[in-house]
Amino acid sequence: MWKQWINALLGLLVVIFAYTGAHVLRFVIVGVLVIILALWAALEKKK
């Protein structure tokens, strides 16, 4: 459950970064974190 909350917060960060004109590297880092947590949560639900 906590991974979904972190995914939601990271998604919110992406939206905030988009409106503030943040550097592309921040989008890449946050995107990679979202992918890792989403895959982890998806694989965990299969068990």
KOLBAKOL-673283 format. One line per field, with one value per atom (N, C-alpha, C, O, CB): residue number from 1; residue in one letter; x negated, y, z negated. Coordinates in pm, 1 decimal, always signed. Each point is the difference from the previous one (the first is absolute). Glycine has a CB too. Example, Ala and Ser with C-alpha at 12.3 -4.5 7.8 and 13.67 -1.06 7.14 Angstrom:
2
seq <- 1/1/1/1/1/2/2/2/2/2
type <- A/A/A/A/A/S/S/S/S/S
c1 <- -1319.0/+89.0/-90.0/-103.6/+292.8/-154.2/-82.0/+77.0/-50.9/-67.5
c2 <- -569.0/+119.0/+120.0/-1.9/-115.4/+222.3/+119.0/+109.0/+110.8/-173.6
c3 <- -780.0/+0.0/+0.0/-66.5/-58.1/+196.6/-6.0/-73.0/-16.9/+231.4
END
This chain:
47
seq <- 1/1/1/1/1/2/2/2/2/2/3/3/3/3/3/4/4/4/4/4/5/5/5/5/5/6/6/6/6/6/7/7/7/7/7/8/8/8/8/8/9/9/9/9/9/10/10/10/10/10/11/11/11/11/11/12/12/12/12/12/13/13/13/13/13/14/14/14/14/14/15/15/15/15/15/16/16/16/16/16/17/17/17/17/17/18/18/18/18/18/19/19/19/19/19/20/20/20/20/20/21/21/21/21/21/22/22/22/22/22/23/23/23/23/23/24/24/24/24/24/25/25/25/25/25/26/26/26/26/26/27/27/27/27/27/28/28/28/28/28/29/29/29/29/29/30/30/30/30/30/31/31/31/31/31/32/32/32/32/32/33/33/33/33/33/34/34/34/34/34/35/35/35/35/35/36/36/36/36/36/37/37/37/37/37/38/38/38/38/38/39/39/39/39/39/40/40/40/40/40/41/41/41/41/41/42/42/42/42/42/43/43/43/43/43/44/44/44/44/44/45/45/45/45/45/46/46/46/46/46/47/47/47/47/47
type <- M/M/M/M/M/W/W/W/W/W/K/K/K/K/K/Q/Q/Q/Q/Q/W/W/W/W/W/I/I/I/I/I/N/N/N/N/N/A/A/A/A/A/L/L/L/L/L/L/L/L/L/L/G/G/G/G/G/L/L/L/L/L/L/L/L/L/L/V/V/V/V/V/V/V/V/V/V/I/I/I/I/I/F/F/F/F/F/A/A/A/A/A/Y/Y/Y/Y/Y/T/T/T/T/T/G/G/G/G/G/A/A/A/A/A/H/H/H/H/H/V/V/V/V/V/L/L/L/L/L/R/R/R/R/R/F/F/F/F/F/V/V/V/V/V/I/I/I/I/I/V/V/V/V/V/G/G/G/G/G/V/V/V/V/V/L/L/L/L/L/V/V/V/V/V/I/I/I/I/I/I/I/I/I/I/L/L/L/L/L/A/A/A/A/A/L/L/L/L/L/W/W/W/W/W/A/A/A/A/A/A/A/A/A/A/L/L/L/L/L/E/E/E/E/E/K/K/K/K/K/K/K/K/K/K/K/K/K/K/K
c1 <- -81.3/+81.3/-86.2/+34.0/+145.0/-290.3/-82.5/-61.9/-27.8/-20.2/+26.1/-59.3/+95.5/-43.9/-89.2/+263.3/+97.0/+0.5/+13.9/+125.5/-154.2/-5.5/-124.9/+5.7/+121.7/-239.6/-123.3/+14.1/-45.1/-91.1/+199.1/+24.5/+84.9/-26.2/+9.9/+117.5/+85.9/-79.3/+16.4/+181.4/-282.9/-81.7/-100.0/-22.4/+48.5/-85.8/-93.6/+72.8/-53.8/-92.6/+267.2/+79.7/+30.7/-3.4/+101.8/-68.4/+23.8/-125.9/+8.7/+163.1/-287.9/-125.6/-19.5/-45.8/-53.0/+133.0/-13.6/+86.5/-43.6/-4.6/+171.6/+89.7/-57.1/+1.5/+196.5/-247.9/-58.4/-122.1/-16.2/+99.5/-169.6/-118.3/+39.4/-66.7/-59.8/+234.4/+43.8/+41.5/-29.4/+104.9/-8.9/+46.5/-110.6/+10.1/+213.6/-329.3/-107.9/-112.1/-94.3/+150.5/-46.8/-103.7/-128.9/-108.8/+210.8/-90.5/-117.7/-84.8/+45.8/+82.0/-248.6/-94.8/+45.9/+64.8/-250.6/+152.4/+42.5/-52.1/+66.9/-62.7/-121.1/-57.6/+91.0/+8.0/-238.0/+298.0/+91.9/+115.3/+42.3/-103.7/+112.5/+106.9/-47.9/+73.8/+24.7/-220.9/-55.3/-13.7/+38.4/-161.2/+68.8/-19.6/+133.6/+15.6/-224.9/+305.0/+130.5/+70.6/+65.4/-49.7/-27.8/+61.7/-55.7/+75.2/-38.8/-166.7/-62.4/+48.7/+26.3/-229.5/+215.1/+50.0/+144.0/+35.1/-188.0/+235.6/+138.8/+4.7/+76.3/-2.2/-154.6/-2.8/-42.6/+62.6/-114.6/-52.0/-49.2/+106.2/+26.9/-261.6/+295.1/+101.2/+125.3/+60.3/-148.1/+127.0/+118.1/-24.1/+86.9/-25.4/-178.2/-31.3/-9.2/+47.7/-169.0/+60.9/-12.7/+138.6/+25.3/-245.6/+308.5/+135.7/+76.4/+73.8/-73.6/-16.6/+69.6/-48.4/+80.4/-51.3/-158.6/-53.7/+37.0/+18.5/-205.5/+197.9/+36.0/+146.2/+31.8/-200.9/+257.3/+140.5/+23.0/+99.9/-41.3/-149.5/+13.7/-18.7/+54.9/-136.5/+6.9/-29.8/+116.9/-9.9/-220.6
c2 <- -119.7/+119.7/+126.8/+100.2/-227.6/+120.2/+120.8/+35.5/+117.0/-171.0/-46.2/+28.0/+81.3/+83.5/-296.1/+188.3/+77.1/+146.1/+90.2/-297.0/+230.3/+137.9/+71.3/+117.3/-187.4/-0.5/+60.9/+28.6/+104.1/-224.6/+28.1/+24.4/+124.6/+79.7/-325.5/+263.0/+118.2/+127.4/+99.5/-238.2/+136.8/+117.1/+31.1/+116.3/-168.9/-52.0/+22.4/+54.3/+84.7/-269.0/+136.7/+54.8/+147.1/+79.7/-304.7/+260.3/+140.1/+83.2/+112.9/-183.0/+15.5/+70.8/+25.2/+107.4/-211.7/+6.3/+18.0/+116.0/+81.7/-326.7/+251.9/+109.3/+133.8/+97.4/-252.9/+160.5/+124.2/+40.7/+117.2/-174.1/-40.7/+30.0/+54.4/+88.6/-268.4/+127.0/+45.2/+147.3/+75.4/-309.6/+274.1/+138.5/+97.0/+119.6/-207.6/+38.2/+88.9/+7.6/+77.2/-130.6/-26.0/+1.6/-64.0/+48.1/+156.9/-311.9/-66.6/-64.1/-20.2/-22.8/+13.0/-61.1/-141.0/-68.0/+205.3/-180.3/-130.4/-114.7/-102.6/+199.7/-81.4/-107.1/-34.3/-116.6/+191.4/+22.6/-26.6/-88.4/-90.3/+310.5/-194.5/-83.2/-143.7/-94.4/+295.7/-218.0/-133.1/-74.8/-116.5/+200.5/-18.6/-64.2/-40.4/-113.5/+247.5/-43.1/-29.5/-107.4/-87.8/+323.1/-229.7/-100.8/-139.3/-97.4/+273.3/-185.5/-129.2/-52.8/-119.4/+185.0/+21.8/-42.3/-50.5/-99.7/+265.6/-97.1/-43.0/-136.8/-86.6/+325.7/-259.5/-128.7/-111.8/-106.0/+224.0/-96.1/-102.7/-34.6/-117.8/+199.5/+18.4/-26.8/-64.7/-86.6/+280.6/-153.0/-58.7/-146.9/-84.0/+308.8/-256.3/-139.3/-83.4/-113.5/+187.6/-19.1/-69.5/-31.5/-111.8/+228.0/-18.0/-20.5/-100.9/-82.6/+317.5/-229.6/-92.1/-143.2/-93.2/+278.5/-202.6/-133.7/-55.2/-120.8/+177.2/+29.4/-42.1/-47.6/-91.4/+254.2/-101.1/-38.8/-135.3/-65.4/+303.5/-282.4/-129.5/-114.4/-108.2/+210.2/-80.6/-107.1/-35.0/-88.1/+161.7
c3 <- +0.0/+0.0/+0.0/+62.9/-183.1/+48.5/-9.3/+134.5/+26.2/-265.2/+324.8/+131.0/+87.6/+79.1/-96.1/+2.6/+76.5/-44.7/+82.6/-52.6/-160.0/-50.7/+50.9/+36.9/-242.2/+207.3/+50.6/+148.9/+47.6/-222.7/+249.9/+142.4/+19.4/+90.1/-44.9/-128.8/+10.0/-28.2/+70.5/-139.8/-32.1/-31.6/+111.1/+33.5/-276.0/+299.3/+110.0/+122.5/+71.3/-158.4/+111.9/+109.3/-21.4/+93.8/-57.2/-161.0/-33.8/+23.6/+48.2/-218.0/+136.4/+25.7/+148.4/+39.1/-242.7/+287.1/+144.6/+47.4/+81.2/-53.8/-78.5/+38.1/-46.1/+75.3/-89.0/-108.6/-51.9/+82.0/+34.0/-264.4/+262.4/+80.5/+137.3/+53.4/-174.8/+178.1/+132.0/-4.1/+92.7/-38.0/-159.8/-9.8/-40.3/+27.6/-86.7/-5.8/-42.0/+102.7/-17.0/-218.3/+342.2/+102.3/-47.8/+31.5/+60.3/-166.8/-56.2/+111.0/+112.5/-326.5/+179.0/+90.9/+38.0/-79.5/-21.7/+221.5/+52.3/-85.8/-12.8/+242.7/-288.3/-81.8/-117.5/-38.7/+104.9/-123.3/-110.4/+46.6/-72.3/-32.6/+225.4/+54.3/+19.4/-28.2/+141.9/-65.9/+23.1/-132.2/-9.2/+212.5/-304.9/-130.2/-61.0/-44.9/+10.3/+32.5/-57.8/+82.6/-56.4/-34.3/+222.1/+85.6/-25.4/-4.1/+174.5/-187.4/-29.5/-135.4/-14.0/+150.1/-234.1/-130.6/+8.7/-63.1/-45.2/+186.1/+17.6/+65.7/-42.7/+61.0/+84.9/+69.6/-94.3/-2.3/+217.3/-291.4/-92.4/-103.4/-23.7/+57.0/-94.7/-102.5/+58.9/-63.3/-67.0/+250.2/+63.2/+33.4/-23.6/+117.5/-39.5/+30.2/-127.0/-3.5/+208.5/-308.5/-127.4/-57.2/-44.8/+2.2/+44.5/-52.0/+85.9/-53.7/-37.5/+223.0/+89.2/-19.8/-3.0/+168.4/-178.9/-20.8/-136.5/-15.2/+167.5/-250.3/-134.7/-7.0/-76.1/-15.5/+170.7/+0.2/+63.2/-29.8/+38.0/+79.3/+65.3/-99.0/+20.5/+192.2/-317.1/-96.3/-85.0/-85.4/+82.6
END
